[in-house]
Amino acid sequence: SETSSTRKRKHRDAAWEKLDDNNDEKRKIGKGGSGSNKNQEMEEESEAAMSALASISNEIDNLNAEASEEISKIEAKYEAMSLPLLTKQARLVGRIPLFWKRIFQKHELLSTNLEEIDE
């Protein structure tokens, strides 16, 4: 499945593409005629801003990648810490005859779905 970071990147890229299309239209309109110097200045400002935004987006992507790595490390640490507890739990469950049958029979919703063959 697609990660949150991938979805964000696709959304951002689509937005950049739309902005580029809009800027292309402005360039066509701005060529020639009066005010073309002003249009050129606006275009240069726009390009500088787009470049700065792209740089910031890359920094955000790098932070997200770093966060994902850290989250993975923490998850691995706590999985390792929980393994002995899960092992103890499994051993105790194994000592109780028909444990899961009892659990299902006592559960309000699941007990109504049990049939004689299940028991």
C-alpha positions, -999 to 999 in steps of 0.1 A, spaced: 0 0 0 10 36 -5 27 54 24 16 87 37 49 102 25 43 89 -10 8 102 -11 20 137 0 47 136 -26 23 128 -54 -1 155 -42 27 180 -41 40 170 -75 5 174 -90 3 209 -74 37 219 -89 25 207 -123 -6 228 -121 15 258 -111 39 253 -140 9 251 -164 -4 284 -150 30 300 -153 32 289 -189 -1 306 -196 11 338 -179 43 337 -201 22 335 -233 0 364 -222 30 385 -209 50 384 -241 52 417 -260 31 448 -254 31 472 -226 41 460 -191 63 432 -204 92 443 -181 68 441 -152 57 406 -164 93 396 -166 100 407 -131 69 388 -118 80 358 -137 115 359 -122 100 363 -87 77 334 -94 106 312 -105 126 321 -75 97 313 -52 91 280 -70 127 271 -66 127 279 -29 94 259 -24 110 229 -42 140 231 -18 117 232 12 97 203 -1 129 183 -4 139 191 32 104 180 43 108 147 24 142 142 40 127 148 75 98 124 68 123 97 57 143 102 88 112 100 110 102 68 93 136 53 101 133 64 137 98 50 140 110 17 126 138 15 152 114 22 180 89 -4 168 117 -30 166 129 -21 201 94 -26 216 87 -57 196 118 -72 210 108 -61 245 73 -76 242 85 -110 228 93 -125 263 59 -114 275 41 -129 245 60 -161 250 49 -163 286 13 -155 276 13 -183 250 27 -208 275 0 -199 300 -28 -202 274 -14 -236 265 -19 -248 301 -56 -240 300 -77 -268 283 -100 -256 256 -89 -220 262 -102 -205 229 -135 -224 231 -141 -209 266 -132 -175 253 -156 -177 224 -184 -191 245 -181 -163 270 -180 -136 244 -214 -119 239 -213 -116 201 -192 -146 192 -211 -171 213 -242 -166 192 -223 -177 161 -209 -209 176 -225 -241 164 -224 -276 180 -198 -287 155 -176 -258 166 -178 -269 202 
